[in-house]
Amino acid sequence: MTDQDLTWVKPDFENIPTNMECTAYSE
């Protein structure tokens, strides 16, 4: 993950059930 990914992750973090979704978008 990069800082750019974290930029959109931070505001939506609470809405994401698990970090697996984040991984999916990252790929």
Secondary structure as the mmCIF struct_conf table of DSSP 4:
data_model
#
loop_
_struct_conf.conf_type_id
_struct_conf.id
_struct_conf.beg_label_comp_id
_struct_conf.beg_label_asym_id
_struct_conf.beg_label_seq_id
_struct_conf.end_label_comp_id
_struct_conf.end_label_asym_id
_struct_conf.end_label_seq_id
HELX_RH_AL_P HELX_RH_AL_P1 ASP A 3 ASP A 12
HELX_RH_3T_P HELX_RH_3T_P1 PHE A 13 ASN A 15
BEND BEND1 PRO A 17 THR A 18
HELX_RH_AL_P HELX_RH_AL_P2 ASN A 19 SER A 26
#
